[in-house]
Amino acid sequence: MSASLLFSFVFGILLLLYLIMKQKIPAFIALLIASMVTAYGAGLNSSEIINLIQEGMGGTLGFVATVVGLGTLFGGILEKTNSATVIANTLLSKTGDKKASWALMLSGFLVAIPVFFDVGFIILFPIIHAIHKRTKKSIIYYAVPLLAGLAVTHACIPPTPGPIAVAETLGASMGWVILLGVIIGLPMAYTGGILYGKFIGNRLNIQLEDFVDMDDEENKIIPSFLGIILIIFLPIILILVATILKQITKGDNPIIEPNKWLDSAILLGHPFSALILANLIAWYFLGIKNNLTPSKLLQISNQSLYPAGIIILVTGAGGVYKQTLIETGLGEIIATQMQSWGLGIIVFAFFAATIIRVLQGSATVAMITAASLVAPLLVSYATSPAQLACIVIAISSGATMASHLNDSGFWLPKEYLQLTETQAMKTWTVASTIIGLTGGILSIILFYILAV
């Protein structure tokens, strides 16, 4: 790597972190500035820099904006129709208080498929508080499993925005990401949620004051548990089926010859179609059938789109950074250097996401930035679709690591659980680190198993 290219790459990374951490510049702007500075330092002229910004944004957002928008609308309807509470209460009725931590972990795991991490925690907090008051056990005993379930799904399983953005940036199959996200995600939630939750809950006895749950019109809606589960899993099943069909119908000697019906099934299982169908079904069965008017549903949908805009823009800016590394040749040079050091791409992916996460706090920014660093390197490595999905999970795991003082996701449980900073670090910082390490180790092991 020439001195000028090395300098422009390192300076761009340091500038990105400085703008986000010290100057509090929005990640969207910081990524664009870092991309332009890196490109200029690598010798690109003004017109080339403008073109790579357009190509990077356009190439990334054509898919991501659509899927994140549809997924956010889907989550908004489930959030406002009491679906998360129904899931948690139903599972708790089956497990009882003795196995409540399992029910809460699974509730978080299911709820975070359509609903954002922080929203899921806020919705379900009254439930863990009620169990805590009834059993007199530390609130930590119940909060950590719920947080673990929410965090794992939010980071690893589409249609949540983070893994969608990473999968699209790397060109990974959404079906494989869902499948491996579940396989790796459940052990992640178990180690960080059930095992560590029990450990720290028995050592940190936090008793909260009475909690008053403010009632509103949406809380009067009680949809059926089975209906909610079917609606949540509908797009996931359709995407998985389409992934399988594409595998068995492609190539010169397909297992099944392609035909119009199979092509229609593949179209139905594309994330666009699957999420559109899920939205329409949720709109009718969770909304209209529960006496929500179309105007109220439209209001819910519009409100749910607000956080999607930030994620979409940051993802687009991450696409610009990826395009910068491709256009300048830095991606190929870094990959060659990594191979000469014997550093596997998945190990690099995990540690890159971890370092960025620890330094600047945001899991979303860490995932998108790490994916932008990894994507240009893939041309130098031979990876299967399943291995690409492992890299997505490794990045997601790294971005989950060590939630601490610079992460908004640290302060939410800290405040709700009435913890000191030290107690919150012993609780959620350690738990998130266990979750991330478990995911990183399992994804790396599986990556090399799949290479055999």
Order of alpha helices (4+ residues) and beta strands (2+ residues): alpha-alpha-alpha-alpha-alpha-alpha-alpha-alpha-alpha-alpha-alpha-alpha-alpha-alpha-alpha-alpha-alpha-alpha-alpha-alpha-alpha-alpha
